[in-house]
Amino acid sequence: MATERQKQAARRNLEKARQAQKARAHGRRIPKQSPGLSTAEQNRLDRSQFAFPDGRKEPLTDARHVRNAIARFDQVEGVTDSERDQAWKRIQHAADRYGVEVSESDWHELFKGGKAHKR
């Protein structure tokens, strides 16, 4: 179940999407979504473009991937708390770069009910 802060962030992201749709209707060229990454493209990415660079987990190449990394943060297995701290900093930096609203201030807020267990 989503928290109130998550619902508010989702509403803001929906509003941004509506604004982009309106701009498209008025002739502006705004891509509907990023094309995604093929396996070959993902293999060519630099380690610094991943939330978890040692395992090359959760690429942070666009807004969609940043949102996905946040949504799946608690599902990443086999990483330490210090690796999660570093990954969270990378995700927040990427979120700022791509204009993604993050309602949580700490990764511990995401860590409820996931598959991964704290080490």
N, CA, C and O atoms as a GROMACS GRO file, in nm:
protein
  476
    1MET      N    1   0.084  -0.116   0.000
    1MET     CA    2   0.000   0.000   0.000
    1MET      C    3   0.090   0.124   0.000
    1MET      O    4   0.189   0.129   0.072
    2ALA      N    5   0.055   0.221  -0.080
    2ALA     CA    6   0.136   0.342  -0.093
    2ALA      C    7   0.110   0.438   0.022
    2ALA      O    8  -0.002   0.450   0.072
    3THR      N    9   0.216   0.507   0.062
    3THR     CA   10   0.201   0.608   0.166
    3THR      C   11   0.148   0.737   0.104
    3THR      O   12   0.145   0.750  -0.018
    4GLU      N   13   0.108   0.829   0.186
    4GLU     CA   14   0.057   0.957   0.136
    4GLU      C   15   0.164   1.032   0.058
    4GLU      O   16   0.135   1.094  -0.044
    5ARG      N   17   0.289   1.027   0.107
    5ARG     CA   18   0.398   1.095   0.036
    5ARG      C   19   0.422   1.034  -0.101
    5ARG      O   20   0.451   1.106  -0.197
    6GLN      N   21   0.411   0.902  -0.112
    6GLN     CA   22   0.427   0.836  -0.240
    6GLN      C   23   0.314   0.875  -0.335
    6GLN      O   24   0.337   0.894  -0.455
    7LYS      N   25   0.194   0.885  -0.283
    7LYS     CA   26   0.080   0.925  -0.365
    7LYS      C   27   0.098   1.068  -0.416
    7LYS      O   28   0.067   1.097  -0.531
    8GLN      N   29   0.146   1.156  -0.329
    8GLN     CA   30   0.169   1.294  -0.371
    8GLN      C   31   0.277   1.302  -0.479
    8GLN      O   32   0.262   1.377  -0.576
    9ALA      N   33   0.385   1.225  -0.464
    9ALA     CA   34   0.491   1.222  -0.564
    9ALA      C   35   0.437   1.168  -0.697
    9ALA      O   36   0.472   1.219  -0.804
   10ALA      N   37   0.353   1.066  -0.690
   10ALA     CA   38   0.293   1.010  -0.811
   10ALA      C   39   0.205   1.113  -0.880
   10ALA      O   40   0.204   1.123  -1.003
   11ARG      N   41   0.129   1.189  -0.800
   11ARG     CA   42   0.043   1.293  -0.859
   11ARG      C   43   0.126   1.400  -0.930
   11ARG      O   44   0.091   1.447  -1.038
   12ARG      N   45   0.239   1.439  -0.866
   12ARG     CA   46   0.326   1.539  -0.930
   12ARG      C   47   0.387   1.485  -1.060
   12ARG      O   48   0.396   1.558  -1.159
   13ASN      N   49   0.428   1.358  -1.059
   13ASN     CA   50   0.484   1.299  -1.180
   13ASN      C   51   0.379   1.288  -1.289
   13ASN      O   52   0.410   1.306  -1.407
   14LEU      N   53   0.253   1.257  -1.251
   14LEU     CA   54   0.145   1.254  -1.350
   14LEU      C   55   0.121   1.392  -1.409
   14LEU      O   56   0.095   1.405  -1.529
   15GLU      N   57   0.128   1.493  -1.326
   15GLU     CA   58   0.110   1.631  -1.376
   15GLU      C   59   0.219   1.667  -1.475
   15GLU      O   60   0.191   1.730  -1.577
   16LYS      N   61   0.342   1.627  -1.448
   16LYS     CA   62   0.452   1.651  -1.543
   16LYS      C   63   0.424   1.580  -1.675
   16LYS      O   64   0.449   1.635  -1.782
   17ALA      N   65   0.373   1.458  -1.667
   17ALA     CA   66   0.341   1.382  -1.789
   17ALA      C   67   0.229   1.451  -1.867
   17ALA      O   68   0.234   1.456  -1.990
   18ARG      N   69   0.130   1.504  -1.797
   18ARG     CA   70   0.022   1.575  -1.865
   18ARG      C   71   0.073   1.701  -1.934
   18ARG      O   72   0.031   1.733  -2.046
   19GLN      N   73   0.165   1.772  -1.869
   19GLN     CA   74   0.222   1.892  -1.928
   19GLN      C   75   0.302   1.857  -2.055
   19GLN      O   76   0.296   1.930  -2.154
   20ALA      N   77   0.374   1.746  -2.050
   20ALA     CA   78   0.450   1.702  -2.168
   20ALA      C   79   0.353   1.666  -2.281
   20ALA      O   80   0.378   1.698  -2.397
   21GLN      N   81   0.244   1.597  -2.248
   21GLN     CA   82   0.145   1.560  -2.348
   21GLN      C   83   0.083   1.684  -2.412
   21GLN      O   84   0.062   1.689  -2.533
   22LYS      N   85   0.055   1.784  -2.330
   22LYS     CA   86  -0.003   1.909  -2.380
   22LYS      C   87   0.096   1.979  -2.473
   22LYS      O   88   0.057   2.031  -2.578
   23ALA      N   89   0.222   1.979  -2.436
   23ALA     CA   90   0.325   2.040  -2.522
   23ALA      C   91   0.335   1.967  -2.655
   23ALA      O   92   0.352   2.030  -2.759
   24ARG      N   93   0.324   1.834  -2.653
   24ARG     CA   94   0.325   1.756  -2.778
   24ARG      C   95   0.206   1.794  -2.865
   24ARG      O   96   0.218   1.805  -2.987
   25ALA      N   97   0.091   1.814  -2.802
   25ALA     CA   98  -0.030   1.850  -2.877
   25ALA      C   99  -0.015   1.986  -2.945
   25ALA      O  100  -0.080   2.013  -3.045
   26HIS      N  101   0.071   2.071  -2.889
   26HIS     CA  102   0.094   2.203  -2.947
   26HIS      C  103   0.217   2.206  -3.037
   26HIS      O  104   0.269   2.313  -3.068
   27GLY      N  105   0.263   2.088  -3.079
   27GLY     CA  106   0.368   2.082  -3.180
   27GLY      C  107   0.511   2.067  -3.130
   27GLY      O  108   0.602   2.055  -3.211
   28ARG      N  109   0.533   2.067  -3.000
   28ARG     CA  110   0.669   2.049  -2.950
   28ARG      C  111   0.709   1.904  -2.962
   28ARG      O  112   0.628   1.814  -2.941
   29ARG      N  113   0.835   1.881  -2.997
   29ARG     CA  114   0.885   1.744  -3.012
   29ARG      C  115   0.944   1.697  -2.880
   29ARG      O  116   1.058   1.730  -2.845
   30ILE      N  117   0.865   1.620  -2.808
   30ILE     CA  118   0.908   1.563  -2.681
   30ILE      C  119   0.889   1.412  -2.694
   30ILE      O  120   0.779   1.365  -2.720
   31PRO      N  121   0.997   1.335  -2.675
   31PRO     CA  122   0.981   1.190  -2.688
   31PRO      C  123   0.885   1.134  -2.584
   31PRO      O  124   0.883   1.178  -2.470
   32LYS      N  125   0.805   1.035  -2.625
   32LYS     CA  126   0.708   0.976  -2.533
   32LYS      C  127   0.776   0.897  -2.423
   32LYS      O  128   0.733   0.902  -2.308
   33GLN      N  129   0.880   0.826  -2.456
   33GLN     CA  130   0.957   0.754  -2.356
   33GLN      C  131   1.093   0.723  -2.413
   33GLN      O  132   1.113   0.725  -2.535
   34SER      N  133   1.184   0.694  -2.326
   34SER     CA  134   1.316   0.658  -2.374
   34SER      C  135   1.308   0.518  -2.434
   34SER      O  136   1.224   0.439  -2.393
   35PRO      N  137   1.393   0.488  -2.530
   35PRO     CA  138   1.383   0.359  -2.598
   35PRO      C  139   1.424   0.240  -2.512
   35PRO      O  140   1.399   0.126  -2.551
   36GLY      N  141   1.484   0.263  -2.398
   36GLY     CA  142   1.530   0.152  -2.315
   36GLY      C  143   1.670   0.110  -2.356
   36GLY      O  144   1.726   0.165  -2.451
   37LEU      N  145   1.725   0.014  -2.287
   37LEU     CA  146   1.861  -0.029  -2.315
   37LEU      C  147   1.862  -0.175  -2.359
   37LEU      O  148   1.798  -0.260  -2.297
   38SER      N  149   1.935  -0.201  -2.466
   38SER     CA  150   1.957  -0.340  -2.503
   38SER      C  151   2.065  -0.396  -2.411
   38SER      O  152   2.130  -0.321  -2.338
   39THR      N  153   2.083  -0.526  -2.414
   39THR     CA  154   2.187  -0.588  -2.331
   39THR      C  155   2.324  -0.536  -2.371
   39THR      O  156   2.408  -0.509  -2.286
   40ALA      N  157   2.346  -0.522  -2.501
   40ALA     CA  158   2.475  -0.471  -2.549
   40ALA      C  159   2.499  -0.328  -2.501
   40ALA      O  160   2.610  -0.294  -2.461
   41GLU      N  161   2.394  -0.245  -2.506
   41GLU     CA  162   2.408  -0.107  -2.459
   41GLU      C  163   2.436  -0.104  -2.309
   41GLU      O  164   2.517  -0.024  -2.262
   42GLN      N  165   2.368  -0.189  -2.236
   42GLN     CA  166   2.389  -0.193  -2.092
   42GLN      C  167   2.531  -0.240  -2.060
   42GLN      O  168   2.593  -0.190  -1.966
   43ASN      N  169   2.583  -0.334  -2.138
   43ASN     CA  170   2.719  -0.383  -2.116
   43ASN      C  171   2.823  -0.276  -2.145
   43ASN      O  172   2.932  -0.278  -2.089
   44ARG      N  173   2.789  -0.181  -2.233
   44ARG     CA  174   2.884  -0.074  -2.266
   44ARG      C  175   2.881   0.042  -2.168
   44ARG      O  176   2.968   0.129  -2.172
   45LEU      N  177   2.783   0.044  -2.079
   45LEU     CA  178   2.774   0.153  -1.982
   45LEU      C  179   2.892   0.149  -1.886
   45LEU      O  180   2.942   0.043  -1.850
   46ASP      N  181   2.934   0.266  -1.845
   46ASP     CA  182   3.038   0.279  -1.744
   46ASP      C  183   2.980   0.238  -1.609
   46ASP      O  184   2.861   0.254  -1.584
   47ARG      N  185   3.064   0.184  -1.522
   47ARG     CA  186   3.020   0.141  -1.389
   47ARG      C  187   2.951   0.253  -1.312
   47ARG      O  188   2.859   0.229  -1.234
   48SER      N  189   2.995   0.377  -1.335
   48SER     CA  190   2.940   0.490  -1.260
   48SER      C  191   2.794   0.519  -1.297
   48SER      O  192   2.729   0.598  -1.229
   49GLN      N  193   2.742   0.456  -1.401
   49GLN     CA  194   2.604   0.480  -1.443
   49GLN      C  195   2.506   0.380  -1.380
   49GLN      O  196   2.390   0.373  -1.421
   50PHE      N  197   2.551   0.304  -1.282
   50PHE     CA  198   2.466   0.208  -1.212
   50PHE      C  199   2.452   0.249  -1.067
   50PHE      O  200   2.545   0.306  -1.008
   51ALA      N  201   2.337   0.220  -1.009
   51ALA     CA  202   2.319   0.246  -0.865
   51ALA      C  203   2.411   0.155  -0.784
   51ALA      O  204   2.470   0.198  -0.685
   52PHE      N  205   2.423   0.030  -0.826
   52PHE     CA  206   2.510  -0.067  -0.762
   52PHE      C  207   2.617  -0.108  -0.863
   52PHE      O  208   2.600  -0.207  -0.935
   53PRO      N  209   2.726  -0.033  -0.870
   53PRO     CA  210   2.824  -0.056  -0.978
   53PRO      C  211   2.896  -0.190  -0.971
   53PRO      O  212   2.932  -0.245  -1.075
   54ASP      N  213   2.919  -0.245  -0.852
   54ASP     CA  214   2.992  -0.372  -0.843
   54ASP      C  215   2.914  -0.486  -0.910
   54ASP      O  216   2.973  -0.571  -0.975
   55GLY      N  217   2.784  -0.487  -0.893
   55GLY     CA  218   2.700  -0.589  -0.955
   55GLY      C  219   2.638  -0.543  -1.085
   55GLY      O  220   2.564  -0.617  -1.148
   56ARG      N  221   2.668  -0.418  -1.125
   56ARG     CA  222   2.609  -0.357  -1.245
   56ARG      C  223   2.456  -0.370  -1.240
   56ARG      O  224   2.392  -0.410  -1.338
   57LYS      N  225   2.400  -0.334  -1.124
   57LYS     CA  226   2.256  -0.343  -1.102
   57LYS      C  227   2.195  -0.204  -1.104
   57LYS      O  228   2.253  -0.109  -1.053
   58GLU      N  229   2.079  -0.194  -1.162
   58GLU     CA  230   1.998  -0.071  -1.166
   58GLU      C  231   2.068   0.044  -1.239
   58GLU      O  232   2.125   0.132  -1.175
   59PRO      N  233   2.063   0.044  -1.374
   59PRO     CA  234   2.121   0.155  -1.449
   59PRO      C  235   2.044   0.286  -1.420
   59PRO      O  236   1.924   0.283  -1.394
   60LEU      N  237   2.115   0.397  -1.426
   60LEU     CA  238   2.056   0.529  -1.397
   60LEU      C  239   2.078   0.621  -1.517
   60LEU      O  240   2.137   0.728  -1.503
   61THR      N  241   2.030   0.581  -1.633
   61THR     CA  242   2.058   0.655  -1.756
   61THR      C  243   1.949   0.752  -1.797
   61THR      O  244   1.972   0.836  -1.884
   62ASP      N  245   1.830   0.742  -1.739
   62ASP     CA  246   1.722   0.834  -1.770
   62ASP      C  247   1.619   0.830  -1.657
   62ASP      O  248   1.633   0.754  -1.562
   63ALA      N  249   1.517   0.913  -1.668
   63ALA     CA  250   1.417   0.925  -1.561
   63ALA      C  251   1.345   0.793  -1.536
   63ALA      O  252   1.318   0.758  -1.421
   64ARG      N  253   1.315   0.720  -1.642
   64ARG     CA  254   1.244   0.593  -1.626
   64ARG      C  255   1.327   0.494  -1.546
   64ARG      O  256   1.275   0.425  -1.458
   65HIS      N  257   1.458   0.487  -1.577
   65HIS     CA  258   1.545   0.395  -1.503
   65HIS      C  259   1.562   0.438  -1.357
   65HIS      O  260   1.575   0.354  -1.269
   66VAL      N  261   1.563   0.568  -1.333
   66VAL     CA  262   1.575   0.617  -1.194
   66VAL      C  263   1.452   0.577  -1.114
   66VAL      O  264   1.464   0.528  -1.002
   67ARG      N  265   1.333   0.597  -1.173
   67ARG     CA  266   1.210   0.557  -1.103
   67ARG      C  267   1.209   0.406  -1.078
   67ARG      O  268   1.166   0.361  -0.972
   68ASN      N  269   1.257   0.329  -1.175
   68ASN     CA  270   1.263   0.184  -1.160
   68ASN      C  271   1.361   0.145  -1.050
   68ASN      O  272   1.333   0.054  -0.972
   69ALA      N  273   1.475   0.213  -1.043
   69ALA     CA  274   1.574   0.183  -0.938
   69ALA      C  275   1.517   0.210  -0.800
   69ALA      O  276   1.544   0.135  -0.706
   70ILE      N  277   1.438   0.315  -0.787
   70ILE     CA  278   1.375   0.346  -0.658
   70ILE      C  279   1.272   0.239  -0.624
   70ILE      O  280   1.266   0.191  -0.511
   71ALA      N  281   1.190   0.203  -0.722
   71ALA     CA  282   1.085   0.104  -0.698
   71ALA      C  283   1.141  -0.032  -0.661
   71ALA      O  284   1.080  -0.105  -0.582
   72ARG      N  285   1.255  -0.068  -0.715
   72ARG     CA  286   1.312  -0.201  -0.692
   72ARG      C  287   1.427  -0.202  -0.591
   72ARG      O  288   1.493  -0.304  -0.573
   73PHE      N  289   1.450  -0.090  -0.526
   73PHE     CA  290   1.563  -0.078  -0.435
   73PHE      C  291   1.563  -0.185  -0.328
   73PHE      O  292   1.669  -0.241  -0.296
   74ASP      N  293   1.447  -0.215  -0.272
   74ASP     CA  294   1.440  -0.314  -0.165
   74ASP      C  295   1.447  -0.458  -0.215
   74ASP      O  296   1.452  -0.551  -0.135
   75GLN      N  297   1.449  -0.478  -0.347
   75GLN     CA  298   1.457  -0.611  -0.404
   75GLN      C  299   1.600  -0.654  -0.439
   75GLN      O  300   1.624  -0.770  -0.470
   76VAL      N  301   1.693  -0.560  -0.433
   76VAL     CA  302   1.832  -0.593  -0.466
   76VAL      C  303   1.891  -0.678  -0.355
   76VAL      O  304   1.888  -0.640  -0.238
   77GLU      N  305   1.945  -0.791  -0.392
   77GLU     CA  306   1.998  -0.885  -0.293
   77GLU      C  307   2.150  -0.889  -0.301
   77GLU      O  308   2.209  -0.856  -0.404
   78GLY      N  309   2.212  -0.929  -0.192
   78GLY     CA  310   2.356  -0.951  -0.190
   78GLY      C  311   2.440  -0.825  -0.181
   78GLY      O  312   2.554  -0.824  -0.229
   79VAL      N  313   2.387  -0.718  -0.122
   79VAL     CA  314   2.464  -0.595  -0.104
   79VAL      C  315   2.462  -0.554   0.043
   79VAL      O  316   2.369  -0.588   0.117
   80THR      N  317   2.564  -0.484   0.084
   80THR     CA  318   2.575  -0.440   0.223
   80THR      C  319   2.504  -0.306   0.243
   80THR      O  320   2.464  -0.241   0.146
   81ASP      N  321   2.487  -0.268   0.368
   81ASP     CA  322   2.426  -0.138   0.399
   81ASP      C  323   2.509  -0.023   0.344
   81ASP      O  324   2.453   0.076   0.297
   82SER      N  325   2.641  -0.034   0.349
   82SER     CA  326   2.724   0.075   0.296
   82SER      C  327   2.709   0.085   0.144
   82SER      O  328   2.712   0.196   0.089
   83GLU      N  329   2.692  -0.028   0.076
   83GLU     CA  330   2.666  -0.023  -0.069
   83GLU      C  331   2.531   0.039  -0.097
   83GLU      O  332   2.514   0.111  -0.195
   84ARG      N  333   2.434   0.012  -0.011
   84ARG     CA  334   2.302   0.074  -0.027
   84ARG      C  335   2.310   0.225  -0.004
   84ARG      O  336   2.245   0.302  -0.075
   85ASP      N  337   2.389   0.267   0.095
   85ASP     CA  338   2.407   0.411   0.119
   85ASP      C  339   2.462   0.479  -0.006
   85ASP      O  340   2.412   0.583  -0.048
   86GLN      N  341   2.566   0.421  -0.065
   86GLN     CA  342   2.626   0.478  -0.185
   86GLN      C  343   2.528   0.476  -0.303
   86GLN      O  344   2.519   0.572  -0.379
   87ALA      N  345   2.455   0.366  -0.317
   87ALA     CA  346   2.357   0.355  -0.425
   87ALA      C  347   2.248   0.461  -0.410
   87ALA      O  348   2.205   0.522  -0.508
   88TRP      N  349   2.203   0.483  -0.287
   88TRP     CA  350   2.098   0.582  -0.263
   88TRP      C  351   2.147   0.721  -0.302
   88TRP      O  352   2.071   0.800  -0.358
   89LYS      N  353   2.273   0.752  -0.272
   89LYS     CA  354   2.329   0.882  -0.312
   89LYS      C  355   2.332   0.895  -0.463
   89LYS      O  356   2.299   1.001  -0.518
   90ARG      N  357   2.370   0.787  -0.533
   90ARG     CA  358   2.372   0.790  -0.680
   90ARG      C  359   2.232   0.808  -0.736
   90ARG      O  360   2.212   0.882  -0.831
   91ILE      N  361   2.134   0.740  -0.675
   91ILE     CA  362   1.995   0.752  -0.722
   91ILE      C  363   1.944   0.894  -0.700
   91ILE      O  364   1.880   0.949  -0.789
   92GLN      N  365   1.971   0.953  -0.584
   92GLN     CA  366   1.925   1.090  -0.558
   92GLN      C  367   1.989   1.189  -0.656
   92GLN      O  368   1.922   1.281  -0.704
   93HIS      N  369   2.116   1.170  -0.684
   93HIS     CA  370   2.184   1.259  -0.779
   93HIS      C  371   2.122   1.245  -0.919
   93HIS      O  372   2.097   1.345  -0.986
   94ALA      N  373   2.096   1.121  -0.960
   94ALA     CA  374   2.034   1.098  -1.091
   94ALA      C  375   1.892   1.152  -1.094
   94ALA      O  376   1.848   1.205  -1.196
   95ALA      N  377   1.819   1.140  -0.983
   95ALA     CA  378   1.682   1.192  -0.977
   95ALA      C  379   1.683   1.344  -0.995
   95ALA      O  380   1.598   1.398  -1.065
   96ASP      N  381   1.778   1.411  -0.932
   96ASP     CA  382   1.790   1.556  -0.950
   96ASP      C  383   1.820   1.590  -1.096
   96ASP      O  384   1.763   1.683  -1.152
   97ARG      N  385   1.910   1.514  -1.156
   97ARG     CA  386   1.952   1.539  -1.295
   97ARG      C  387   1.835   1.522  -1.392
   97ARG      O  388   1.822   1.600  -1.486
   98TYR      N  389   1.751   1.420  -1.369
   98TYR     CA  390   1.643   1.391  -1.463
   98TYR      C  391   1.506   1.443  -1.418
   98TYR      O  392   1.406   1.416  -1.484
   99GLY      N  393   1.502   1.516  -1.308
   99GLY     CA  394   1.377   1.578  -1.263
   99GLY      C  395   1.276   1.480  -1.206
   99GLY      O  396   1.155   1.500  -1.220
  100VAL      N  397   1.323   1.375  -1.141
  100VAL     CA  398   1.234   1.276  -1.079
  100VAL      C  399   1.213   1.315  -0.934
  100VAL      O  400   1.310   1.339  -0.860
  101GLU      N  401   1.089   1.320  -0.892
  101GLU     CA  402   1.054   1.354  -0.755
  101GLU      C  403   1.076   1.232  -0.665
  101GLU      O  404   1.022   1.125  -0.692
  102VAL      N  405   1.154   1.249  -0.560
  102VAL     CA  406   1.177   1.142  -0.463
  102VAL      C  407   1.121   1.188  -0.330
  102VAL      O  408   1.169   1.286  -0.272
  103SER      N  409   1.020   1.118  -0.281
  103SER     CA  410   0.956   1.160  -0.156
  103SER      C  411   1.030   1.108  -0.034
  103SER      O  412   1.020   1.168   0.074
  104GLU      N  413   1.103   0.998  -0.047
  104GLU     CA  414   1.174   0.942   0.066
  104GLU      C  415   1.308   1.015   0.085
  104GLU      O  416   1.376   1.049  -0.012
  105SER      N  417   1.343   1.038   0.210
  105SER     CA  418   1.469   1.106   0.237
  105SER      C  419   1.582   1.007   0.264
  105SER      O  420   1.699   1.045   0.262
  106ASP      N  421   1.547   0.882   0.290
  106ASP     CA  422   1.648   0.782   0.324
  106ASP      C  423   1.605   0.647   0.266
  106ASP      O  424   1.485   0.619   0.257
  107TRP      N  425   1.700   0.565   0.226
  107TRP     CA  426   1.665   0.437   0.164
  107TRP      C  427   1.596   0.342   0.261
  107TRP      O  428   1.527   0.250   0.218
  108HIS      N  429   1.612   0.363   0.390
  108HIS     CA  430   1.546   0.277   0.488
  108HIS      C  431   1.394   0.285   0.476
  108HIS      O  432   1.324   0.190   0.511
  109GLU      N  433   1.344   0.399   0.428
  109GLU     CA  434   1.200   0.416   0.411
  109GLU      C  435   1.146   0.325   0.302
  109GLU      O  436   1.027   0.290   0.302
  110LEU      N  437   1.231   0.286   0.208
  110LEU     CA  438   1.191   0.198   0.099
  110LEU      C  439   1.198   0.051   0.139
  110LEU      O  440   1.140  -0.035   0.073
  111PHE      N  441   1.268   0.023   0.245
  111PHE     CA  442   1.304  -0.113   0.282
  111PHE      C  443   1.199  -0.176   0.370
  111PHE      O  444   1.225  -0.212   0.485
  112LYS      N  445   1.079  -0.189   0.316
  112LYS     CA  446   0.970  -0.250   0.391
  112LYS      C  447   0.903  -0.355   0.302
  112LYS      O  448   0.844  -0.322   0.200
  113GLY      N  449   0.913  -0.480   0.342
  113GLY     CA  450   0.846  -0.586   0.270
  113GLY      C  451   0.919  -0.637   0.148
  113GLY      O  452   0.860  -0.712   0.071
  114GLY      N  453   1.044  -0.598   0.126
  114GLY     CA  454   1.118  -0.646   0.010
  114GLY      C  455   1.176  -0.784   0.030
  114GLY      O  456   1.170  -0.840   0.140
  115LYS      N  457   1.233  -0.838  -0.076
  115LYS     CA  458   1.293  -0.970  -0.069
  115LYS      C  459   1.427  -0.970   0.002
  115LYS      O  460   1.462  -1.066   0.070
  116ALA      N  461   1.500  -0.862  -0.014
  116ALA     CA  462   1.636  -0.856   0.042
  116ALA      C  463   1.631  -0.843   0.193
  116ALA      O  464   1.536  -0.790   0.251
  117HIS      N  465   1.735  -0.892   0.254
  117HIS     CA  466   1.747  -0.882   0.401
  117HIS      C  467   1.868  -0.801   0.435
  117HIS      O  468   1.972  -0.812   0.369
  118LYS      N  469   1.858  -0.718   0.536
  118LYS     CA  470   1.972  -0.637   0.580
  118LYS      C  471   2.080  -0.729   0.631
  118LYS      O  472   2.053  -0.828   0.700
  119ARG      N  473   2.203  -0.696   0.596
  119ARG     CA  474   2.318  -0.773   0.644
  119ARG      C  475   2.372  -0.712   0.769
  119ARG      O  476   2.470  -0.762   0.825
   0.00000   0.00000   0.00000
